[in-house]
């Protein structure tokens, strides 16, 4: 008699609350839409209300559940209040970030504070605030941090960005160890260059565009859709044994 066939764990997120920071555009908007499509009630966070409110409406019109919450995640006290005023989330997408590409010899202290302040400090305290509520409410869930292939390699004019994304990789691994006993997982998604409103101006430089395409072995610039499935996987029961690692979505860049 044959063994019973195993069943694929569900990729659905029905009944779960998901928080996405930097959700007003680009990757954050796409990941909020992906989680809502999978059944999560999505809370979209950004500094300005207009974009996230429009996205929340679009998600609702598509049959999903979403709300917009205006928050500057670099304001640590405001972030603490945000989590104190809401029930715990089952999924965090720690996406808010910035970049100031320039040669290391031209980096100013203001540049350093802007990039490391948002990409590392704010990301840390968003994760901490989310995890504390999960722990208090006994929620087993998933912290997903949007890193970069630049958290695995170096790149010209990317000293600050690389520093921040390598830091995020280490933080996530340590989070995974601190939280594993409580059923809370922590992972990163590390995309290659994704075409978004933030990156699109860079691709207008044909020399830059060709240098990127030469590194992406699959031969095309990434699109936000390329990251959506990775987020749903890491948010869902399909990744129940995945923690402390990085899902690299780079078209083969780091394989070389």
C-alpha positions as CSV (number, residue, x, y, z in Angstrom):
1,X,0.0,0.0,0.0
2,X,1.4,3.4,-1.0
3,X,2.2,6.0,1.6
4,X,-0.4,8.8,1.8
5,X,0.6,11.7,-0.4
6,X,2.0,14.7,1.5
7,X,0.1,17.9,1.0
8,X,1.9,21.1,0.0
9,X,1.7,23.6,2.9
10,X,-0.5,26.6,2.1
11,X,0.8,29.8,0.5
12,X,-2.5,31.5,1.7
13,X,-2.4,34.2,4.4
14,X,-6.1,34.3,5.3
15,X,-6.7,35.6,8.8
16,X,-3.3,37.1,9.1
17,X,-2.3,40.7,9.6
18,X,0.7,42.0,7.5
19,X,2.6,45.2,7.9
20,X,4.6,46.7,4.9
21,X,6.8,49.7,5.4
22,X,7.8,52.0,2.6
23,X,4.6,50.8,0.9
24,X,3.8,53.8,-1.2
25,X,5.6,52.8,-4.3
26,X,7.9,50.3,-6.0
27,X,8.8,47.1,-4.2
28,X,6.8,48.0,-1.1
29,X,3.6,48.7,-3.0
30,X,4.0,45.4,-4.9
31,X,4.6,43.3,-1.8
32,X,1.6,44.9,0.0
33,X,-0.5,43.9,-3.1
34,X,0.9,40.4,-3.1
35,X,0.2,39.7,0.6
36,X,-3.3,41.1,0.3
37,X,-3.9,38.9,-2.8
38,X,-2.8,35.9,-0.7
39,X,-5.5,36.8,1.9
40,X,-3.7,38.9,4.5
41,X,-5.1,42.1,5.9
42,X,-2.4,44.5,4.9
43,X,-1.3,47.7,6.7
44,X,0.6,50.0,4.5
45,X,3.0,52.4,6.1
46,X,4.9,55.4,4.6
47,X,5.7,59.0,5.6
48,X,3.2,60.6,3.2
49,X,-0.4,59.5,3.2
50,X,-1.4,60.1,-0.4
51,X,0.3,57.2,-2.0
52,X,-0.5,54.6,0.5
53,X,-4.1,55.7,0.7
54,X,-4.4,55.3,-3.1
55,X,-2.8,51.9,-2.9
56,X,-5.1,50.7,-0.1
57,X,-8.1,51.7,-2.2
58,X,-6.7,49.9,-5.2
59,X,-6.2,46.7,-3.1
60,X,-9.8,46.9,-1.8
61,X,-11.1,47.4,-5.3
62,X,-9.2,44.2,-6.3
63,X,-10.9,42.3,-3.5
64,X,-8.3,42.6,-0.8
65,X,-8.1,44.1,2.6
66,X,-5.8,47.0,3.3
67,X,-5.5,50.2,5.4
68,X,-3.0,53.1,5.2
69,X,-1.1,54.3,8.2
70,X,1.1,57.4,8.0
71,X,4.3,56.9,9.9
72,X,8.0,58.0,9.6
73,X,9.8,54.9,10.7
74,X,13.0,56.9,11.4
75,X,11.1,58.4,14.3
76,X,11.7,55.7,16.9
77,X,9.2,57.1,19.5
78,X,6.5,57.3,16.9
79,X,7.3,53.7,15.8
80,X,6.9,52.6,19.4
81,X,3.5,54.3,19.7
82,X,2.4,52.8,16.4
83,X,2.9,49.2,17.6
84,X,1.5,50.0,21.1
85,X,-1.8,51.2,19.5
86,X,-2.4,48.2,17.3
87,X,-2.9,44.4,17.6
88,X,0.2,42.4,16.7
89,X,1.0,41.5,13.2
90,X,1.7,38.0,11.8
91,X,3.9,39.3,9.0
92,X,6.3,42.2,8.8
93,X,7.8,43.4,5.5
94,X,10.6,45.7,6.6
95,X,11.0,47.5,3.3
96,X,11.6,51.2,3.9
97,X,15.0,52.2,2.7
98,X,17.1,54.8,0.8
99,X,20.3,55.0,-1.2
100,X,22.8,57.8,-2.0
101,X,25.2,56.3,-4.6
102,X,28.5,58.0,-4.8
103,X,32.2,57.1,-4.5
104,X,33.3,56.4,-0.9
105,X,35.7,59.4,-0.9
106,X,32.7,61.7,-1.6
107,X,30.4,60.4,1.2
108,X,29.4,63.0,3.8
109,X,28.4,62.4,7.4
110,X,24.9,63.5,6.3
111,X,24.9,60.8,3.6
112,X,26.0,58.2,6.1
113,X,23.3,59.2,8.7
114,X,20.6,59.2,6.0
115,X,21.3,55.7,4.6
116,X,22.4,53.9,7.8
117,X,19.7,55.7,9.8
118,X,16.9,54.4,7.7
119,X,18.2,51.2,6.3
120,X,19.7,49.9,9.6
121,X,18.5,51.8,12.6
122,X,14.9,52.3,11.6
123,X,14.7,48.7,10.3
124,X,16.0,47.4,13.6
125,X,13.5,49.2,15.7
126,X,10.6,48.4,13.4
127,X,11.5,44.8,13.7
128,X,11.9,45.1,17.5
129,X,8.5,46.8,17.9
130,X,6.8,44.2,15.7
131,X,8.5,41.3,17.5
132,X,7.6,42.6,21.0
133,X,3.9,42.7,20.1
134,X,4.1,39.2,18.6
135,X,5.8,37.9,21.7
136,X,3.3,39.6,24.0
137,X,0.3,38.1,22.1
138,X,1.9,34.7,21.4
139,X,1.9,35.2,17.7
140,X,4.0,32.9,15.6
141,X,5.0,34.7,12.4
142,X,7.5,36.0,9.9
143,X,9.8,39.0,9.8
144,X,10.9,39.7,6.2
145,X,13.5,42.3,5.6
146,X,14.1,43.7,2.1
147,X,17.8,43.6,1.6
148,X,19.7,43.5,-1.6
149,X,22.2,41.5,-3.6
150,X,24.5,44.3,-2.4
151,X,24.2,42.7,1.1
152,X,26.2,39.8,-0.4
153,X,28.7,41.5,-2.7
154,X,30.3,44.9,-3.2
155,X,29.6,47.5,-5.9
156,X,31.1,50.8,-7.1
157,X,29.5,53.9,-5.6
158,X,27.6,51.7,-3.1
159,X,29.7,51.9,0.1
160,X,26.9,53.1,2.2
161,X,24.2,50.9,0.6
162,X,26.4,47.8,0.9
163,X,27.2,48.7,4.5
164,X,23.5,48.9,5.3
165,X,22.4,45.8,3.5
166,X,25.3,43.7,4.9
167,X,24.2,44.9,8.3
168,X,20.6,43.9,7.6
169,X,21.8,40.4,6.8
170,X,23.6,40.0,10.1
171,X,20.7,41.5,12.1
172,X,18.2,39.2,10.5
173,X,20.3,36.1,11.3
174,X,20.6,37.2,14.9
175,X,16.9,38.0,15.1
176,X,16.2,34.5,13.9
177,X,18.2,33.0,16.7
178,X,16.6,35.3,19.4
179,X,13.1,34.5,18.2
180,X,13.2,30.9,17.0
181,X,12.0,29.5,20.3
182,X,8.9,31.7,20.0
183,X,8.0,30.5,16.5
184,X,9.0,33.8,14.9
185,X,11.1,33.5,11.8
186,X,13.4,36.2,10.3
187,X,14.7,36.2,6.7
188,X,15.8,38.6,4.0
189,X,14.9,39.0,0.4
190,X,17.9,40.2,-1.6
191,X,16.9,41.5,-5.0
192,X,19.1,42.6,-7.9
193,X,18.3,45.9,-9.5
194,X,14.5,46.2,-9.7
195,X,12.9,48.8,-12.0
196,X,11.0,51.2,-9.7
197,X,10.3,54.9,-9.6
198,X,13.5,55.2,-7.4
199,X,15.8,53.3,-9.8
200,X,14.3,54.2,-13.2
201,X,16.3,57.4,-13.6
202,X,19.6,55.4,-13.2
203,X,18.6,53.2,-16.1
204,X,18.3,56.2,-18.4
205,X,22.1,56.1,-18.4
206,X,22.7,53.5,-21.1
207,X,26.2,52.7,-19.9
208,X,24.9,52.0,-16.4
209,X,22.1,49.9,-17.8
210,X,24.4,47.8,-19.9
211,X,26.8,47.3,-16.9
212,X,23.9,46.0,-14.9
213,X,22.6,43.7,-17.6
214,X,26.1,42.3,-18.0
215,X,26.0,41.1,-14.4
216,X,22.4,39.7,-14.4
217,X,22.8,36.3,-16.1
218,X,19.2,36.0,-17.0
219,X,19.6,39.0,-19.1
220,X,17.0,41.5,-17.9
221,X,16.4,44.1,-15.3
222,X,14.2,42.9,-12.4
223,X,10.6,43.8,-12.1
224,X,8.6,44.2,-8.9
225,X,6.7,41.0,-9.8
226,X,9.9,39.1,-9.5
227,X,9.9,39.8,-5.7
228,X,6.2,39.2,-5.0
229,X,6.3,35.4,-4.9
230,X,9.4,35.4,-2.6
231,X,7.5,37.5,-0.1
232,X,4.4,35.4,-0.1
233,X,6.6,32.3,0.3
234,X,8.4,33.7,3.3
235,X,5.2,35.0,4.9
236,X,3.3,31.7,4.5
237,X,3.4,28.2,6.0
238,X,5.2,27.0,2.9
239,X,8.4,28.4,4.5
240,X,7.7,27.1,8.0
241,X,11.3,25.7,8.4
242,X,13.1,28.7,6.8
243,X,14.7,31.2,9.1
244,X,18.0,33.1,9.4
245,X,18.7,33.0,5.7
246,X,18.5,35.1,2.5
247,X,16.4,34.5,-0.5
248,X,18.5,36.0,-3.3
249,X,16.4,37.2,-6.3
250,X,19.3,38.4,-8.5
251,X,19.1,36.6,-11.9
252,X,22.5,35.0,-11.2
253,X,24.4,38.2,-10.3
254,X,26.0,36.7,-7.1
255,X,26.6,33.3,-8.7
256,X,29.5,34.6,-10.7
